Amino acid sequence: MSKDYYNILGVEKGASAEEIKKAYRKKAHAHHPDKEGGDESKFKEVNEAYQILSDDKKRQVYDQYGADAANGQAGAGGGPGGMNWEDIMRQAQGGGGAGVEFDFGDIFSDFFGGGGRARGPQQRRGQDIQMDMELSFEEAAFGTDTSVELYRADVCDHCKGNGAEPGTPIKECVTCKGTGAVEHIQRSVFGAVRQHTTCPECRGEGKTAEKKCTTCKGAGSQKKNSTIEINVPAGIDAGQTIRVNGQGEAGDHGAPFGDLYVNVYVKKHSGWTRDGDDVISEQDVPYTIMVFGGKVTVKTLDGDVDLKIPTGTRSGTSMRLKAKGIQKLQRGGRGDHIVTVSVAVPQKPAGQLKKTLKDLSKLGQ
């Protein structure tokens, strides 16, 4: 049975890209395997759904043919939506008989929204990289600039990324004549099948080095340590991801770099917890201040702040320090710091305090 990606993310079939993205973030955060109560299988399912629905072409194929086709897999009948080879060949031949020549690559391009036919010289973009980063409570609240060391494919220092030994020419590929694709024609019971594939010699670029770089062996890239600067935005929360454009692995022969995805984790704080953009804490207050009123000092993200306790405050009361919470992510303003006050009960009352408490007890206080 085909998976219902819309149901997995909890959105309607006509949901916008922004609605899908918002639903994905919520579901991914809820099921993250590193989170207490997380579910790895559901987390993978949510990611699979997002990969399909966030891509317009894959989403279109999914809506028409189902999950198997969108994931590039053959259906039960050997083709998308249950189509079988007989249906495919009939479409390819336009209903005609044997002896008809057709482009096998174009058939799969129509069905799967991708290329069976190579479309001229191409360069492969670099691979994306994923990494984890742990932040302190304060770093997540206010943001920070930091750097990380990555061992990744970077532009070759010797050939500067073109794959050729310096001083030697780069020529048109003799195999594909600069097109980046080669054509194969094969006779079958269905007729002459013509298929275009990426040129194996130049890997779709349409050109080759006369002499390959002696350092990177013609790849245009080499593995090395790189220092990457990362701007952590204020207000980011655990389970969210920072995308650093162009800081993944180097592409082929000057093609664009991939991206770096940083998965954020936040250390637990000894005195604070987080609720959205608000900071939550508890504060012990002397009995006399709870009765007669006064001030106590509360530790906040901005340092020590005086909190006014009204006369006759009950234990368990929550009080709010406005705009002393966490910076709102990509928005203006801050959350609040909410303090729950409790009566500070002395462990071993002695001397005058003990006598006073006994007197109060006799008075029924």
C-alpha positions as CSV (number, residue, x, y, z in Angstrom):
1,M,0.0,0.0,0.0
2,S,1.4,3.4,-1.0
3,K,2.4,5.7,1.9
4,D,0.3,8.7,2.6
5,Y,2.9,11.4,3.0
6,Y,0.3,14.2,3.5
7,N,-1.1,12.2,6.5
8,I,2.4,11.5,7.9
9,L,3.1,15.3,8.0
10,G,-0.5,16.1,9.1
11,V,-1.2,18.5,6.2
12,E,-3.9,18.7,3.5
13,K,-3.1,17.6,-0.1
14,G,-3.3,21.2,-1.3
15,A,-0.9,22.5,1.5
16,S,1.6,25.2,0.5
17,A,5.4,24.7,0.6
18,E,5.5,26.9,3.8
19,E,2.8,24.8,5.5
20,I,4.7,21.6,4.6
21,K,7.9,23.0,6.0
22,K,6.3,24.1,9.2
23,A,4.6,20.7,9.7
24,Y,7.9,18.9,9.0
25,R,9.8,20.9,11.6
26,K,7.1,20.2,14.2
27,K,7.0,16.4,13.5
28,A,10.8,16.1,13.2
29,H,11.2,17.8,16.6
30,A,8.6,15.6,18.2
31,H,10.0,12.3,16.9
32,H,13.8,13.1,17.0
33,P,15.5,9.9,18.3
34,D,17.9,11.8,20.6
35,K,14.9,13.4,22.4
36,E,13.2,11.7,25.3
37,G,10.2,9.8,23.9
38,G,11.5,10.1,20.3
39,D,10.8,7.5,17.7
40,E,13.5,6.8,15.1
41,S,11.2,5.0,12.7
42,K,8.7,7.8,12.7
43,F,11.5,10.4,12.4
44,K,12.8,8.6,9.2
45,E,9.2,8.4,7.9
46,V,8.7,12.1,8.5
47,N,12.0,12.9,6.7
48,E,11.0,10.7,3.8
49,A,7.7,12.5,3.5
50,Y,9.3,15.9,3.5
51,Q,11.9,14.9,0.9
52,I,9.1,14.1,-1.5
53,L,6.6,16.9,-0.7
54,S,9.2,19.7,-0.6
55,D,10.3,18.9,-4.1
56,D,7.8,20.1,-6.7
57,K,8.7,17.5,-9.3
58,K,8.7,14.6,-6.8
59,R,5.5,15.8,-5.3
60,Q,3.8,15.9,-8.8
61,V,4.9,12.4,-9.5
62,Y,3.7,11.3,-6.0
63,D,0.3,12.9,-6.5
64,Q,-0.1,11.1,-9.8
65,Y,1.6,7.7,-9.3
66,G,2.2,7.2,-5.6
67,A,5.2,6.8,-3.2
68,D,7.0,4.1,-5.2
69,A,7.2,6.2,-8.3
70,A,8.2,9.3,-6.4
71,N,11.1,7.4,-4.8
72,G,12.2,6.1,-8.2
73,Q,11.0,2.5,-7.6
74,A,9.1,0.3,-9.9
75,G,5.5,-0.4,-8.9
76,A,3.9,-3.8,-8.8
77,G,3.5,-3.9,-12.5
78,G,7.0,-2.8,-13.3
79,G,6.2,0.9,-13.8
80,P,4.8,3.8,-12.0
81,G,1.2,3.6,-10.9
82,G,1.1,-0.1,-11.7
83,M,1.9,0.3,-15.4
84,N,3.6,-2.8,-16.9
85,W,6.2,-3.1,-19.6
86,E,3.5,-3.7,-22.2
87,D,2.0,-0.4,-21.4
88,I,5.4,1.3,-21.5
89,M,6.3,-0.1,-24.8
90,R,2.9,0.6,-26.3
91,Q,3.3,4.3,-25.2
92,A,6.9,4.4,-26.5
93,Q,5.8,3.1,-29.9
94,G,2.8,5.3,-30.1
95,G,0.6,2.3,-30.6
96,G,2.6,1.0,-33.6
97,G,4.2,-2.3,-34.3
98,A,7.8,-3.5,-34.3
99,G,10.5,-1.6,-36.2
100,V,9.7,1.8,-34.6
101,E,12.7,3.7,-33.2
102,F,12.1,5.5,-29.9
103,D,14.1,7.2,-27.2
104,F,14.2,4.9,-24.1
105,G,15.5,7.7,-22.0
106,D,12.6,10.0,-22.8
107,I,10.1,7.4,-21.5
108,F,11.6,7.4,-18.1
109,S,12.0,11.2,-18.1
110,D,8.2,11.4,-18.7
111,F,7.3,9.0,-16.0
112,F,9.7,9.9,-13.2
113,G,10.3,13.6,-13.8
114,G,14.0,13.0,-14.2
115,G,16.6,12.4,-16.9
116,G,17.1,9.3,-18.8
117,R,18.4,11.6,-21.5
118,A,21.6,13.4,-20.8
119,R,21.1,17.1,-21.5
120,G,24.4,18.3,-22.7
121,P,27.6,19.1,-20.6
122,Q,26.9,18.9,-16.9
123,Q,28.8,19.4,-13.7
124,R,28.0,17.6,-10.5
125,R,27.3,19.7,-7.5
126,G,29.2,18.7,-4.3
127,Q,27.7,16.5,-1.7
128,D,25.9,18.0,1.3
129,I,27.4,17.4,4.8
130,Q,25.5,16.9,8.1
131,M,27.0,17.5,11.5
132,D,25.8,17.9,15.1
133,M,26.5,20.9,17.3
134,E,25.9,21.2,21.1
135,L,25.1,24.7,22.4
136,S,24.8,26.1,25.9
137,F,21.5,27.4,27.1
138,E,22.8,31.0,26.8
139,E,24.3,30.4,23.3
140,A,20.9,29.2,22.0
141,A,19.1,32.1,23.6
142,F,21.4,34.9,22.3
143,G,23.1,33.3,19.3
144,T,26.8,33.0,18.7
145,D,29.5,33.0,16.0
146,T,31.6,29.9,16.1
147,S,33.8,27.8,13.8
148,V,34.2,24.1,13.2
149,E,36.9,21.9,11.6
150,L,35.7,19.6,8.9
151,Y,37.6,17.0,6.9
152,R,35.9,17.4,3.5
153,A,36.5,17.5,-0.2
154,D,37.8,20.9,-1.1
155,V,39.1,22.5,-4.3
156,C,42.4,21.0,-5.2
157,D,45.3,23.5,-4.4
158,H,47.4,22.2,-7.3
159,C,45.0,22.5,-10.3
160,K,42.6,25.0,-8.7
161,G,39.7,22.7,-9.4
162,N,39.9,22.1,-13.2
163,G,41.4,18.6,-12.9
164,A,44.3,19.3,-15.3
165,E,48.0,19.4,-14.5
166,P,48.9,23.1,-14.5
167,G,50.2,24.2,-17.9
168,T,48.4,21.4,-19.8
169,P,45.3,22.0,-22.0
170,I,41.7,20.9,-21.4
171,K,40.2,19.6,-24.6
172,E,36.8,18.6,-26.0
173,C,36.0,15.0,-25.0
174,V,36.6,12.8,-28.0
175,T,34.1,10.2,-26.8
176,C,31.0,12.4,-26.7
177,K,32.2,15.3,-29.0
178,G,31.6,17.8,-26.2
179,T,27.9,17.0,-25.7
180,G,28.4,15.2,-22.3
181,A,26.3,12.3,-23.5
182,V,26.7,9.1,-25.5
183,E,24.0,7.4,-27.5
184,H,23.3,3.7,-27.7
185,I,21.0,2.0,-30.2
186,Q,19.9,-1.5,-29.5
187,R,17.6,-3.7,-31.6
188,S,14.8,-5.6,-29.8
189,V,11.4,-7.1,-30.5
190,F,10.0,-3.7,-29.9
191,G,12.1,-2.0,-32.5
192,A,15.3,0.1,-32.3
193,V,15.8,1.4,-28.8
194,R,17.8,4.6,-28.6
195,Q,19.1,5.6,-25.2
196,H,21.2,8.6,-24.1
197,T,23.5,8.2,-21.1
198,T,26.1,10.4,-19.4
199,C,29.5,10.1,-21.1
200,P,31.7,7.7,-19.0
201,E,34.9,9.5,-20.1
202,C,34.1,13.1,-19.1
203,R,31.2,12.3,-16.7
204,G,28.9,14.7,-18.6
205,E,31.2,17.7,-18.7
206,G,32.0,17.5,-22.4
207,K,35.7,18.1,-21.9
208,T,38.7,16.3,-20.5
209,A,42.2,17.2,-19.4
210,E,45.0,16.1,-21.7
211,K,47.0,15.3,-18.6
212,K,45.2,14.8,-15.3
213,C,46.3,16.6,-12.2
214,T,49.0,14.7,-10.4
215,T,47.6,15.7,-7.0
216,C,43.9,15.0,-7.3
217,K,44.1,12.5,-10.2
218,G,41.8,14.7,-12.3
219,A,39.0,14.9,-9.7
220,G,39.4,18.7,-9.2
221,S,39.1,18.2,-5.4
222,Q,41.0,16.7,-2.5
223,K,40.2,15.8,1.0
224,K,41.6,18.2,3.6
225,N,40.8,20.0,6.9
226,S,38.7,23.2,6.5
227,T,37.6,25.8,9.0
228,I,34.0,26.7,8.6
229,E,32.5,29.8,10.2
230,I,28.9,29.3,11.5
231,N,26.5,32.0,12.6
232,V,24.1,30.5,15.2
233,P,21.0,32.7,15.2
234,A,19.5,33.9,18.5
235,G,16.6,31.9,19.7
236,I,17.4,28.6,18.0
237,D,16.1,25.6,19.8
238,A,17.1,21.9,20.2
239,G,16.1,19.8,17.2
240,Q,16.3,22.7,14.7
241,T,18.9,22.8,11.8
242,I,21.1,25.5,10.5
243,R,21.8,25.5,6.8
244,V,25.2,27.0,5.8
245,N,25.1,27.5,2.0
246,G,28.1,26.4,0.0
247,Q,30.0,24.8,2.8
248,G,29.5,21.2,2.0
249,E,31.9,19.2,-0.3
250,A,33.4,20.6,-3.5
251,G,31.7,19.8,-6.7
252,D,33.3,18.3,-9.8
253,H,35.8,20.6,-11.6
254,G,34.6,23.9,-10.4
255,A,30.9,22.9,-9.9
256,P,29.2,24.5,-6.9
257,F,29.8,23.2,-3.4
258,G,27.1,21.3,-1.5
259,D,25.6,22.7,1.7
260,L,26.4,22.1,5.4
261,Y,23.5,21.2,7.7
262,V,24.1,21.6,11.4
263,N,21.7,19.8,13.7
264,V,21.4,21.7,17.0
265,Y,21.4,20.2,20.5
266,V,21.2,22.3,23.7
267,K,22.7,21.4,27.0
268,K,20.4,21.3,30.0
269,H,20.7,24.3,32.4
270,S,21.0,23.7,36.2
271,G,18.4,26.4,37.1
272,W,16.4,27.1,34.0
273,T,14.1,25.3,31.5
274,R,12.7,26.6,28.2
275,D,9.1,26.9,27.1
276,G,9.0,28.4,23.6
277,D,10.6,31.8,24.1
278,D,10.1,31.9,27.8
279,V,12.6,30.9,30.5
280,I,11.1,29.0,33.5
281,S,12.7,28.9,37.0
282,E,11.9,28.4,40.7
283,Q,12.8,30.7,43.6
284,D,12.8,30.0,47.3
285,V,11.6,33.1,49.3
286,P,11.9,33.6,53.0
287,Y,8.5,33.3,54.9
288,T,8.6,36.8,56.2
289,I,8.9,38.3,52.7
290,M,6.1,36.1,51.5
291,V,3.9,37.5,54.4
292,F,5.0,41.1,54.5
293,G,6.3,41.6,50.9
294,G,9.7,42.7,49.8
295,K,12.3,41.9,47.1
296,V,14.4,38.8,46.1
297,T,17.2,38.5,43.6
298,V,16.5,36.3,40.6
299,K,19.2,35.1,38.2
300,T,18.2,35.7,34.6
301,L,19.9,35.7,31.2
302,D,20.6,39.4,31.8
303,G,22.2,38.7,35.2
304,D,20.7,39.4,38.7
305,V,17.3,41.1,38.7
306,D,15.2,42.2,41.6
307,L,11.8,40.6,41.8
308,K,9.1,42.3,43.9
309,I,7.1,40.0,46.1
310,P,3.6,41.5,47.0
311,T,2.3,41.2,50.6
312,G,0.6,37.9,51.3
313,T,2.0,36.0,48.3
314,R,1.1,32.3,48.3
315,S,3.7,29.6,47.8
316,G,3.5,28.2,44.2
317,T,2.6,31.6,42.7
318,S,4.1,32.3,39.2
319,M,5.5,35.8,38.5
320,R,6.6,37.2,35.2
321,L,9.7,39.3,34.4
322,K,8.9,40.9,31.1
323,A,11.3,40.6,28.1
324,K,13.9,38.7,30.2
325,G,13.5,35.5,28.2
326,I,14.9,34.2,24.9
327,Q,15.3,36.2,21.7
328,K,12.5,35.3,19.3
329,L,14.0,33.4,16.4
330,Q,14.2,35.7,13.3
331,R,11.7,38.0,14.9
332,G,11.9,41.1,17.1
333,G,11.5,41.0,20.8
334,R,12.1,38.5,23.6
335,G,10.1,36.1,25.7
336,D,9.6,36.5,29.4
337,H,11.2,34.9,32.5
338,I,8.6,33.2,34.6
339,V,9.5,32.6,38.3
340,T,7.5,30.2,40.5
341,V,8.0,31.3,44.2
342,S,8.0,28.9,47.1
343,V,8.4,29.4,50.9
344,A,12.0,28.7,52.0
345,V,11.7,26.3,54.8
346,P,14.8,26.2,57.1
347,Q,16.3,22.8,57.5
348,K,17.3,23.2,61.2
349,P,15.8,26.3,62.8
350,A,17.7,27.3,66.0
351,G,17.9,30.0,68.6
352,Q,15.5,33.0,68.3
353,L,14.1,31.7,65.0
354,K,13.0,28.5,66.6
355,K,11.4,30.4,69.6
356,T,9.6,32.8,67.2
357,L,8.2,29.9,65.1
358,K,6.9,28.2,68.3
359,D,5.2,31.4,69.4
360,L,3.5,31.7,66.0
361,S,2.4,28.2,66.2
362,K,0.7,28.9,69.6
363,L,-1.1,31.8,68.0
364,G,-2.4,29.5,65.2
365,Q,-0.4,31.2,62.5
